[in-house]
Amino acid sequence: MPDSYIIEVDSQTAGIVVRSSGGYCFFASSHRFNRLEGQLFRNAREAERAARRLVNGDVKEAA
């Protein structure tokens, strides 16, 4: 399993997630995704879902 993944939403790079001891840590690549900066996710797919929710306006569910 890779140690990092690029997260894209609607052909825009949201950020990367990097494996750490507790899961995958999100690093935003644009201000649009700063709300997710530093959050820990169980896997890359979970981080991608959070980024999609953020883009779709579901801010409460993104965190």
Buried (B, 14 or more C-beta within 10 A) or exposed (E): EEEEBEBBBEEEBBBBBBBEEEBBBBBBBEEBBEBBEEBBBEBBEBBBBBBBBBBEEEEEEBE
